[in-house]
Structures are given as structure tokens and as C-alpha cells.
């Protein structure tokens, strides 16, 4: 199985995107975002997306070098037209703008439309966190999730992310889909030839399935909570569609012409509400209190949002990143077609932990 170091994957991704028509700057930026997702353990938003992005460049969906336009702007808000550039490039600029506006006006909202897949949302809320601010993000996409009790695709996976700086503890970073699982996790499972967990998807007839192919053959993901509490994920998914679809002018997931991600970013300057060190101290106290709870039988410890990703990154920086054989073969084919020479990956012959946690 291919196991590569983070820097190897960044270099490979950068060279492939440049060969596909991207500038060195944007190719490097997108590759760094993808590998960062792999390091955090979210392979669904990692280098597997190289395959998707190159095809979208070839199909004219991603337009490298597209100019980002400010359509509307106030002192605390902005609406951006990404003109179908790389999603990561558009989203990074949107979050940077939100941070600067919040620095001046305590809180801000920046939305974007005509924006391709932005990748992992936590990468953007963490930008606010490193500036000692609270980051909130959500995006909608094409339909792939059934409403609670329904059998047809009507909503997107609608991920949401919140990031809060802490004092002595690992930063609190929540990043979840409003569906049972992100579509990318189905993609990764399919590339590994595996089966899904029960309760993730339904087939095109509305029956539960563990075969990821059934999703791509007309099935649908279920909202967060599944059959028992799916009304909660359904409600959250609708909220995401309103804020990142209607408010951003990107359109709702159910609409047939819907493409890319609608972006909603909000940033709050903590010091406008409470002294920063007091906030961090109380965050650390909250985390320590939660982690001191008795652990239920069958569990080893209580981990709060953001902690698994930090621990996974430490392991993967040391041991490398596992790339499924099928994914690596596809990347190899793309590289060869574009005239990019990628070196052979390190091959781990011992018992490599695919999940690494």
C-alpha cells in the first residue's frame, strides 16, 4: 500500500495542478489544503480530490486564475463572486476578509457564490482561531441527502464548523456534516472496496444499504441522526441551505442547476465581548471538566472536537499518509497524462494502521 510523507504529496499535487493550468501560487495553496486534510485524518477531503479537481479543470468547471469580485460590501459584511476559481482560493480570501472586518467591527459575515469545492471547513475556522477570534463556517453543495422520512435527494451534506481558541488545551474545532457522513467518506470507502456502516445511505428505492455504489447509482445519504433522530440533522441541513444557499446567492441544493459550494463565514472578535485571556481560561476549564467525566464501558477516553485531528496529525507526520491503491493509481494516470513525473511512494511492508488512531 502506498504511504507517503506530507511534503511528497504537496509536491505531487502542486506539480499536477500546475501542469493542468493553475498558477504555482494557487496550485501550492490547494495542495497544502488537501494534504492538511489527510494529516487530520479526513482523507475524504485530501489528495483523493486531485482526481476530481483535474477533471473539473478539463471540463471547464474550475477556472484557474479566476478573478474574485466583491459584489456587495459594508463595514461588516461582504458578498464575493468566485467566478468558478478553485474553492480553496475563494474561501481563503473570504475568511481573510471576514477576519479583518471583525477586527474593526467586532463581528462580520462574508458569503461567496460561484465557488467550487472548498475542501475541509475546519481549515477556515482555524484561521479565525489563530487570530484569537471565533470562526463559524458552513457551505452547501449539490443534492445528495434525503430529507427526514424522504427517499429522494433534496439537501446537500451541508457541513458546519465552529472554532474556539483555548488556553492550555488543544483548540476546540468542530467540523461535521449535517448528513450521517460526508460524501467524500463514501468515495474513500468505494476506492478501498469496502462496505459502509449500516444507516448511512439508502438505495434508489429508499431501502437501507451498506454498498457505497448504491449511493452513486441514485441512492441518498441520510440526515445526521439517521432513522432515529434524523429530524435534527434535517433541520440543520435546511439552515445551511438558507444561509449558504439563499443568503449567498449560490442557490439551494435541490435546484437542478446547482453547482459548487455556497459559502457562509462568520467571525467574532472575542475581545469585543470578554477579555481574551478570561475566555481562554474558561474554555480550558470547560474542556478539563468534560474530560474528567467517568468513561462509559467500551470507551477509552472522552475526546472533544478537534482533539482526534491533532492526535492523528502527530502520527501521520511521523509515519506518513496512507493512500488507497486505487486512488494512487488514478493519480498516477493523471500525472502521466499531464507529463508529471511522480516518484514511487514509500511502501510499508509491516502492519500499517490505515486509520492511524
C-alpha positions as CSV (number, residue, x, y, z in Angstrom):
1,X,0.0,0.0,0.0
2,X,1.4,3.5,-0.8
3,X,2.5,5.5,2.2
4,X,3.9,9.0,1.5
5,X,5.1,11.9,3.6
6,X,3.1,15.1,3.6
7,X,5.8,17.1,1.7
8,X,5.8,14.4,-1.0
9,X,2.1,14.7,-1.5
10,X,2.2,18.5,-1.5
11,X,4.8,18.5,-4.2
12,X,2.9,15.9,-6.3
13,X,-0.3,17.9,-6.0
14,X,1.3,21.2,-6.9
15,X,3.1,19.8,-10.0
16,X,-0.1,18.2,-11.2
17,X,-2.2,21.3,-10.8
18,X,0.4,23.5,-12.5
19,X,0.5,21.1,-15.4
20,X,-3.3,21.2,-15.5
21,X,-3.2,25.0,-15.9
22,X,-3.0,26.5,-12.4
23,X,-0.5,29.1,-11.3
24,X,2.2,27.9,-8.9
25,X,0.7,30.0,-6.1
26,X,-2.8,28.6,-6.3
27,X,-1.6,25.1,-7.1
28,X,0.6,25.2,-3.9
29,X,-2.3,26.6,-1.9
30,X,-4.8,24.0,-3.0
31,X,-2.3,21.1,-2.5
32,X,-1.5,22.3,1.1
33,X,-5.2,22.4,2.0
34,X,-5.7,18.9,0.6
35,X,-2.7,17.4,2.4
36,X,-3.7,19.2,5.6
37,X,-7.0,17.3,5.5
38,X,-5.1,14.0,5.1
39,X,-2.9,14.8,8.0
40,X,-6.0,15.5,10.1
41,X,-7.4,12.1,9.2
42,X,-10.0,13.4,6.8
43,X,-8.9,11.6,3.7
44,X,-12.3,12.3,2.1
45,X,-11.1,15.9,1.6
46,X,-7.5,15.1,0.9
47,X,-5.4,14.1,-2.1
48,X,-8.3,11.9,-3.4
49,X,-9.7,15.3,-4.6
50,X,-6.8,15.7,-7.1
51,X,-8.7,13.3,-9.4
52,X,-11.9,15.4,-9.1
53,X,-10.2,18.8,-9.5
54,X,-8.2,17.9,-12.6
55,X,-11.3,16.6,-14.3
56,X,-13.2,19.7,-13.4
57,X,-10.4,21.9,-14.8
58,X,-10.5,19.8,-18.0
59,X,-14.3,20.2,-18.1
60,X,-14.1,24.0,-17.6
61,X,-15.8,23.9,-14.2
62,X,-12.7,25.0,-12.3
63,X,-11.2,28.1,-13.9
64,X,-7.6,28.6,-12.7
65,X,-6.7,32.2,-12.2
66,X,-10.3,33.4,-12.0
67,X,-10.6,36.9,-10.5
68,X,-12.6,37.1,-7.3
69,X,-15.1,40.0,-7.4
70,X,-16.7,41.9,-4.4
71,X,-20.4,42.2,-5.4
72,X,-21.6,43.9,-2.2
73,X,-19.8,45.2,0.8
74,X,-20.4,47.0,4.1
75,X,-18.1,47.6,7.0
76,X,-19.0,44.3,8.5
77,X,-20.2,42.2,5.5
78,X,-19.3,41.2,2.0
79,X,-20.6,39.1,-0.8
80,X,-18.0,37.6,-3.2
81,X,-18.3,36.2,-6.7
82,X,-15.6,33.5,-7.0
83,X,-16.1,33.2,-10.8
84,X,-15.6,29.5,-10.5
85,X,-11.9,29.6,-9.4
86,X,-10.5,27.0,-7.0
87,X,-12.8,26.8,-4.0
88,X,-9.8,26.9,-1.6
89,X,-8.6,30.1,-3.2
90,X,-12.0,31.8,-2.9
91,X,-12.7,30.5,0.6
92,X,-9.3,31.6,2.0
93,X,-9.9,35.2,0.7
94,X,-13.4,35.2,2.1
95,X,-12.2,34.2,5.6
96,X,-9.3,36.6,5.5
97,X,-11.8,39.4,4.7
98,X,-14.1,38.3,7.5
99,X,-11.3,38.3,10.0
100,X,-10.2,41.9,9.1
101,X,-13.8,43.1,9.2
102,X,-14.4,41.5,12.6
103,X,-11.2,43.1,13.9
104,X,-12.6,46.5,13.2
105,X,-16.4,45.9,13.8
106,X,-16.4,43.1,16.4
107,X,-18.3,40.7,14.1
108,X,-18.6,40.0,10.4
109,X,-20.2,37.8,7.8
110,X,-18.7,37.1,4.4
111,X,-20.5,34.9,1.8
112,X,-19.4,33.7,-1.6
113,X,-21.1,32.1,-4.7
114,X,-19.8,30.7,-8.0
115,X,-17.3,28.8,-5.9
116,X,-16.0,25.3,-6.4
117,X,-15.4,22.7,-3.7
118,X,-13.7,24.4,-0.8
119,X,-12.4,21.3,1.0
120,X,-12.4,20.9,4.8
121,X,-14.3,23.7,6.6
122,X,-12.2,23.5,9.7
123,X,-9.2,24.9,7.8
124,X,-11.0,28.2,7.5
125,X,-12.5,28.4,11.0
126,X,-9.0,27.7,12.3
127,X,-7.8,30.8,10.5
128,X,-10.1,32.8,12.8
129,X,-8.9,30.8,15.8
130,X,-5.3,31.6,15.2
131,X,-6.2,35.3,15.2
132,X,-7.9,34.8,18.7
133,X,-11.3,35.0,17.2
134,X,-14.3,32.7,16.9
135,X,-14.8,31.2,13.5
136,X,-18.1,29.9,12.1
137,X,-18.4,28.3,8.6
138,X,-21.0,26.4,6.6
139,X,-21.3,25.5,2.9
140,X,-24.0,23.9,0.8
141,X,-23.5,21.9,-2.4
142,X,-25.3,19.7,-4.8
143,X,-28.1,17.5,-3.6
144,X,-27.2,14.1,-2.1
145,X,-29.1,13.8,1.2
146,X,-32.7,12.7,1.6
147,X,-35.0,14.8,4.0
148,X,-36.1,13.0,7.1
149,X,-38.6,10.4,6.0
150,X,-37.9,11.0,2.3
151,X,-36.3,8.8,-0.3
152,X,-35.1,11.5,-2.8
153,X,-32.0,13.6,-2.8
154,X,-33.0,17.1,-1.8
155,X,-30.3,18.6,0.5
156,X,-26.5,18.7,0.4
157,X,-24.3,17.2,3.1
158,X,-24.3,20.8,4.5
159,X,-21.1,20.8,6.7
160,X,-20.8,23.3,9.6
161,X,-17.7,24.2,11.5
162,X,-17.0,26.2,14.7
163,X,-13.6,27.0,16.1
164,X,-12.8,28.5,19.6
165,X,-9.4,29.4,20.9
166,X,-8.4,27.8,24.3
167,X,-5.8,28.5,26.8
168,X,-3.7,25.4,27.7
169,X,-5.8,22.9,25.9
170,X,-5.9,21.8,22.3
171,X,-8.2,24.3,20.4
172,X,-11.8,23.4,20.2
173,X,-12.6,22.8,16.5
174,X,-15.9,21.3,15.4
175,X,-16.4,20.2,11.8
176,X,-19.3,18.0,10.9
177,X,-21.6,17.2,8.1
178,X,-25.4,17.6,8.7
179,X,-25.7,14.2,7.0
180,X,-24.8,11.0,8.7
181,X,-21.5,11.1,6.8
182,X,-19.7,13.3,4.3
183,X,-20.0,12.2,0.7
184,X,-16.2,12.0,0.5
185,X,-16.2,9.2,3.1
186,X,-18.3,7.2,0.7
187,X,-15.8,8.0,-2.1
188,X,-12.9,6.8,0.1
189,X,-14.8,3.6,1.1
190,X,-15.5,2.9,-2.5
191,X,-11.9,3.3,-3.5
192,X,-10.9,0.8,-0.8
193,X,-13.5,-1.6,-2.0
194,X,-15.1,-1.6,1.5
195,X,-18.7,-1.5,2.9
196,X,-20.4,1.3,4.7
197,X,-21.8,1.4,8.2
198,X,-25.4,0.5,8.5
199,X,-27.7,3.5,8.5
200,X,-25.5,5.8,6.4
201,X,-27.3,5.6,3.0
202,X,-30.4,4.3,1.2
203,X,-30.5,2.9,-2.3
204,X,-32.6,4.5,-5.1
205,X,-35.7,2.6,-3.9
206,X,-35.3,4.0,-0.4
207,X,-34.0,0.9,1.3
208,X,-31.0,0.9,3.7
209,X,-27.7,-0.2,2.1
210,X,-24.1,-0.7,3.0
211,X,-22.8,-0.7,-0.6
212,X,-21.3,2.7,-1.5
213,X,-22.1,2.1,-5.2
214,X,-25.8,2.3,-4.3
215,X,-25.3,6.0,-3.4
216,X,-23.7,6.7,-6.8
217,X,-26.5,4.8,-8.6
218,X,-29.3,7.0,-7.5
219,X,-29.4,6.5,-3.7
220,X,-29.0,9.1,-1.0
221,X,-27.3,9.8,2.3
222,X,-29.4,10.1,5.4
223,X,-29.5,13.3,7.5
224,X,-27.5,13.3,10.8
225,X,-29.3,11.2,13.3
226,X,-30.4,8.6,10.8
227,X,-33.7,6.9,11.2
228,X,-33.9,7.6,15.0
229,X,-33.1,11.3,15.2
230,X,-32.7,12.4,11.6
231,X,-35.1,15.3,12.1
232,X,-32.3,17.1,13.8
233,X,-29.8,16.8,11.0
234,X,-32.6,17.5,8.5
235,X,-33.3,20.8,10.3
236,X,-29.6,21.8,10.4
237,X,-29.2,20.9,6.8
238,X,-32.1,23.3,5.9
239,X,-30.4,26.1,7.9
240,X,-27.2,25.5,5.9
241,X,-29.2,25.7,2.7
242,X,-30.7,29.0,3.7
243,X,-27.5,30.7,4.9
244,X,-25.0,29.4,2.4
245,X,-27.5,28.9,-0.5
246,X,-30.2,31.6,-0.4
247,X,-28.3,34.3,1.5
248,X,-25.1,33.8,-0.5
249,X,-27.0,33.7,-3.8
250,X,-25.4,30.3,-4.6
251,X,-28.7,28.5,-4.8
252,X,-30.2,25.7,-2.9
253,X,-29.2,22.1,-3.2
254,X,-32.5,20.8,-4.6
255,X,-32.2,23.0,-7.7
256,X,-31.1,21.0,-10.7
257,X,-28.6,23.6,-12.0
258,X,-26.9,23.9,-8.6
259,X,-23.0,23.6,-8.8
260,X,-20.1,24.1,-6.4
261,X,-20.3,25.4,-2.8
262,X,-22.3,28.3,-1.4
263,X,-20.2,29.8,1.4
264,X,-21.2,31.4,4.7
265,X,-18.4,32.6,7.0
266,X,-18.9,34.4,10.3
267,X,-16.2,35.7,12.6
268,X,-16.5,37.2,16.1
269,X,-13.8,39.2,17.9
270,X,-13.7,37.8,21.4
271,X,-12.2,40.9,23.0
272,X,-15.3,42.9,22.0
273,X,-17.3,40.7,24.4
274,X,-15.0,39.4,27.1
275,X,-11.2,39.7,27.9
276,X,-9.4,37.2,25.7
277,X,-7.4,35.6,28.5
278,X,-10.6,35.2,30.6
279,X,-12.3,33.5,27.6
280,X,-9.4,31.1,27.0
281,X,-9.2,30.3,30.7
282,X,-12.9,29.4,30.9
283,X,-12.6,27.4,27.7
284,X,-9.7,25.4,29.2
285,X,-11.8,24.8,32.4
286,X,-14.7,23.7,30.4
287,X,-12.6,21.2,28.4
288,X,-10.9,19.8,31.5
289,X,-14.2,19.4,33.3
290,X,-15.8,17.5,30.4
291,X,-12.8,15.2,30.0
292,X,-12.9,14.4,33.7
293,X,-16.3,12.7,33.3
294,X,-16.4,9.0,34.1
295,X,-15.9,6.9,30.9
296,X,-18.6,4.5,29.8
297,X,-17.8,0.8,29.3
298,X,-16.4,0.3,25.9
299,X,-14.8,3.7,25.7
300,X,-11.2,4.6,26.5
301,X,-11.4,8.4,26.9
302,X,-13.5,11.4,26.2
303,X,-12.2,13.5,23.3
304,X,-13.6,16.9,22.4
305,X,-13.9,18.3,18.9
306,X,-10.5,18.9,17.3
307,X,-8.6,16.6,19.6
308,X,-8.7,13.5,17.3
309,X,-7.4,15.5,14.3
310,X,-4.5,16.9,16.3
311,X,-3.5,13.4,17.5
312,X,-3.9,11.9,14.0
313,X,-1.7,14.7,12.6
314,X,1.1,13.9,15.0
315,X,1.0,10.2,13.9
316,X,0.8,10.9,10.2
317,X,3.6,13.5,10.3
318,X,5.8,10.7,11.8
319,X,4.5,7.6,10.0
320,X,3.3,9.0,6.7
321,X,-0.1,9.2,4.9
322,X,-1.7,6.1,3.6
323,X,-3.2,6.5,0.1
324,X,-5.6,3.8,-1.1
325,X,-4.1,1.8,-4.0
326,X,-6.9,2.7,-6.4
327,X,-6.6,6.4,-5.5
328,X,-2.8,6.3,-6.1
329,X,-3.3,4.5,-9.4
330,X,-5.7,7.2,-10.6
331,X,-3.3,10.0,-9.5
332,X,-0.5,8.2,-11.4
333,X,-2.6,8.1,-14.6
334,X,-3.4,11.8,-14.3
335,X,0.3,12.6,-13.7
336,X,1.4,10.6,-16.7
337,X,-1.2,12.2,-19.0
338,X,0.0,15.6,-17.9
339,X,3.6,14.8,-18.2
340,X,4.4,15.0,-14.5
341,X,7.0,12.5,-13.2
342,X,6.0,11.4,-9.7
343,X,8.4,9.3,-7.7
344,X,7.4,5.9,-6.3
345,X,5.8,6.1,-2.9
346,X,7.3,4.6,0.3
347,X,5.8,1.2,0.7
348,X,5.2,0.0,4.2
349,X,5.5,-3.8,4.3
350,X,4.7,-4.2,8.0
351,X,1.3,-3.8,9.7
352,X,0.5,-0.2,8.8
353,X,-2.5,1.3,10.7
354,X,-4.8,2.6,8.0
355,X,-6.9,4.6,10.4
356,X,-3.8,5.5,12.5
357,X,-5.9,6.2,15.6
